[in-house]
Amino acid sequence: MAIITLTTDFGEKDHFAGAIKGAIYSELVDVRIVDISHSVAPFNVPEAAYIIQNAYSSFPKGTIHVIGIDSELNPENKHIAVQLDDHYFICANNGIMSMICSEIAPQKIVEINIHDRVATSFPVLDVFVNVACHIARGGTLEVIGKIIETIKPIKNLIPFVNDEKNQIIGSVIYIDNYGNVITNIKRKFFENVQKTRAFEISARNYKFKTIYDKYCDAINFEIPEEKRYDEGKGLVVFNSSGYLEIAVYKSDNSTVGSASTLMGLKIMDTVTVNFDKN
């Protein structure tokens, strides 16, 4: 049974996500559809890239991933289908795939060229579903597109390192459901620049000199619980996806707040790491 995942910025209120599922089932009765997320911020390509990068590998090889973010066709926003890591991705060529492709080389990329056969004002419903069902039936990418070699990158995907190699300038690429702030600085990248040196992480007026392995590592459990006052404590970790994350212990936007609300951090804000020069 084929698996088709959906990642969009359509939300839950409107008919769009339901219409896509109905169109898939109309073509393929024997298919499984999985919602990864329909809550991506509108047109937020880096956020969608982060979500799909960290979700796709949990699915079996051969899974087809439909990504409906900023998908309106125009001369600067073509549609592509990508075979990568034995998965298939159908999306606009707007940078969404560049985060995954920076770590794993695509096996094949085609620019979709079936638009003259499909009348549409809703390309995810009409074009992307058509391509997904074609692949699910065992069809090849060459039938629905022409081979291309490169994809459009996301701006500011890679953090900047100064010439002296003592500073990383990164940016916020995602804010999760807890208000934790994820940067574009990955552990391996950080450690390659750090070379065991001491450091200071700066985000607005907040500074951190320790990166924890787990959120609870920031807590001194030798102090009695009633005297700790841990909720709302700011900290930095490398999260489960390997990205540098600024968090608040047991954050809750309705009570103690979160890294995003308490520190005033938002998407594309700068996060700087300064290393000792010695």
C-alpha positions in Angstrom: 0.0 0.0 0.0 1.4 3.4 -1.0 1.9 6.1 1.6 1.3 9.7 0.7 2.1 12.4 3.3 0.8 16.0 3.3 2.6 19.1 4.6 0.9 22.4 3.9 0.1 25.9 5.2 -3.7 25.3 4.6 -4.7 25.1 8.2 -7.7 23.1 9.5 -10.5 25.5 8.9 -10.7 25.5 5.1 -11.6 22.8 2.7 -8.2 22.5 1.0 -6.6 19.6 3.0 -9.8 17.6 2.8 -10.2 18.2 -1.0 -6.7 17.0 -1.6 -7.3 13.8 0.4 -10.6 13.2 -1.5 -8.8 13.7 -4.9 -6.2 11.1 -3.9 -8.7 8.6 -2.8 -10.7 9.2 -6.0 -7.6 8.0 -8.0 -6.2 5.5 -5.6 -8.6 3.6 -3.2 -5.7 1.5 -1.8 -3.5 4.2 -0.4 -2.7 5.5 3.1 -2.6 9.3 3.6 -0.7 10.8 6.5 -0.9 14.4 7.6 2.5 15.7 8.7 1.3 19.2 9.3 -1.2 21.7 7.9 -0.1 24.4 10.4 3.0 25.7 8.7 2.9 29.5 8.8 1.6 30.9 5.5 4.3 30.9 2.8 7.0 30.1 5.4 9.5 28.0 3.3 12.2 27.6 6.0 9.6 26.4 8.6 8.2 23.8 6.1 11.7 22.7 5.2 12.6 22.1 8.8 9.4 20.1 9.4 9.7 17.8 6.4 13.4 17.3 6.9 12.8 16.0 10.4 9.7 13.9 9.6 10.3 12.2 6.3 12.9 9.7 7.4 10.5 8.1 9.9 8.4 6.9 7.0 9.2 3.7 4.9 11.3 4.0 1.8 9.1 4.8 -1.2 6.8 7.2 0.7 5.6 10.1 -1.4 5.6 13.5 0.3 3.3 16.3 -1.1 4.4 19.7 0.2 1.9 22.5 -0.4 3.7 25.7 0.5 3.9 28.7 -1.8 3.0 26.4 -4.7 1.4 28.8 -7.2 3.1 28.3 -10.5 4.9 31.3 -12.0 8.1 31.8 -14.0 10.1 32.0 -10.7 8.3 29.2 -8.9 8.3 26.1 -11.0 7.1 22.7 -9.7 9.5 19.8 -9.1 9.5 16.2 -8.1 12.6 14.9 -6.3 13.7 11.3 -5.6 16.0 11.5 -2.6 17.0 8.8 0.0 14.5 6.5 -1.8 11.6 8.9 -1.0 9.7 11.1 -3.4 9.0 14.8 -2.8 6.5 16.9 -4.8 6.7 20.7 -4.2 7.5 24.1 -5.7 11.1 24.8 -6.5 11.2 27.6 -3.9 14.0 26.3 -1.6 11.9 23.8 0.5 14.1 20.9 -0.6 17.4 22.6 -0.1 17.7 21.8 3.6 17.4 18.1 3.0 19.6 18.3 -0.2 22.4 20.0 1.7 23.0 16.8 3.6 21.8 14.1 1.1 22.3 14.3 -2.7 19.1 13.8 -4.7 18.9 10.7 -6.8 16.8 12.5 -9.5 15.1 15.9 -9.9 12.5 16.7 -12.6 10.8 19.9 -13.4 7.1 18.9 -13.7 5.7 19.7 -17.2 2.2 18.3 -17.3 0.5 21.6 -16.7 -0.8 21.8 -20.2 -2.7 18.6 -19.6 -4.2 19.7 -16.3 -6.5 22.8 -16.0 -5.9 24.2 -12.5 -6.0 27.2 -10.2 -5.1 24.9 -7.3 -1.9 23.2 -8.2 -1.5 21.1 -5.1 -5.0 19.5 -5.7 -4.7 19.1 -9.5 -1.0 18.8 -10.4 0.7 17.5 -7.2 -2.0 14.9 -6.6 -1.8 13.8 -10.2 2.0 13.3 -9.9 1.8 11.6 -6.5 -0.7 9.1 -7.8 1.4 8.5 -10.9 4.4 7.7 -8.7 2.2 5.5 -6.4 1.2 3.4 -9.4 4.8 2.8 -10.2 5.3 5.5 -12.8 8.7 7.1 -13.4 9.6 10.8 -12.9 10.7 11.2 -16.5 7.1 10.8 -17.7 5.8 13.8 -15.7 8.9 16.1 -16.1 12.2 16.9 -17.5 15.5 16.2 -15.7 17.2 19.1 -14.0 20.4 19.2 -12.0 19.9 21.8 -9.3 17.2 23.3 -7.1 16.7 26.8 -5.7 18.4 27.3 -2.3 16.9 28.9 0.8 18.5 32.2 1.6 20.3 32.2 5.0 20.1 28.4 5.3 23.8 28.2 6.2 25.1 30.2 9.2 27.9 32.8 8.6 31.4 32.3 10.1 33.7 35.3 10.2 37.2 35.2 8.8 38.8 34.9 12.2 36.7 31.7 12.9 35.7 33.0 16.3 32.0 33.9 15.6 29.0 32.2 14.1 26.0 34.3 13.0 22.9 32.2 12.7 19.2 32.9 12.5 15.9 31.5 13.9 14.3 29.2 11.3 11.5 27.6 13.4 9.5 28.1 16.6 7.8 25.0 17.8 4.5 24.4 19.6 6.2 25.0 23.0 7.6 28.4 21.8 11.1 26.9 21.7 13.3 28.8 19.2 15.3 26.6 16.7 18.3 28.1 14.9 20.0 27.1 11.7 23.1 26.1 13.6 23.7 22.4 13.6 25.7 20.6 16.2 28.4 19.3 13.8 28.8 22.8 12.3 29.1 24.4 15.7 31.7 21.8 16.9 33.8 22.2 13.8 34.1 26.0 14.4 34.3 25.7 18.2 37.3 23.3 18.5 36.6 22.9 22.2 36.8 26.6 22.9 34.6 28.4 25.5 31.7 30.4 24.0 28.9 32.8 24.6 25.5 32.6 22.7 23.6 35.8 22.3 20.0 36.3 21.3 18.7 39.8 21.8 19.7 40.7 25.3 20.0 37.1 26.5 23.3 35.3 26.9 24.2 31.6 27.5 27.5 29.9 28.1 26.3 26.3 28.4 24.6 24.0 25.9 22.8 21.1 27.6 22.1 17.6 26.2 18.6 17.5 27.6 16.2 20.2 29.0 16.3 18.7 32.5 20.1 18.9 32.6 19.7 22.6 33.4 18.0 21.7 36.6 19.8 21.1 39.9 17.8 18.2 41.3 19.7 18.3 44.6 17.7 21.4 45.6 14.3 20.5 47.0 11.6 21.0 44.3 9.7 23.7 46.3 12.9 25.8 46.3 14.0 25.4 42.7 11.7 27.8 40.8 12.7 26.0 37.6 9.7 26.7 35.3 10.5 29.6 33.0 14.3 29.1 33.2 16.1 29.9 29.9 18.5 27.3 28.5 20.1 26.1 25.3 20.2 22.6 23.9 21.0 20.7 20.8 17.6 19.3 20.1 16.7 15.9 18.9 17.2 17.0 15.3 20.7 18.3 16.1 19.9 22.0 15.8 20.9 24.6 18.4 17.7 25.5 20.3 16.9 28.2 22.8 14.2 27.0 25.2 12.5 27.7 28.5 12.2 24.8 30.9 8.6 23.5 30.9 7.5 26.4 28.8 3.8 27.3 28.5 2.7 30.4 26.7 -0.4 30.7 28.9 1.5 30.5 32.2 5.3 30.8 32.5 5.8 31.9 28.9 8.3 30.5 26.3 11.6 31.4 24.7 9.8 33.1 21.9 7.5 35.2 24.1 9.8 35.9 27.0 12.8 36.8 24.9 11.0 38.4 22.1 12.5 36.0 19.5 10.9 35.5 16.1 11.6 33.9 12.8 14.8 35.2 11.1 16.1 36.9 14.2 19.8 36.7 14.6 21.5 34.4 17.1 25.3 34.9 17.6 27.9 32.6 19.0 31.2 34.2 20.0 34.2 31.9 20.8 37.2 32.6 22.9 40.1 33.7 20.7 42.6 31.5 22.5 
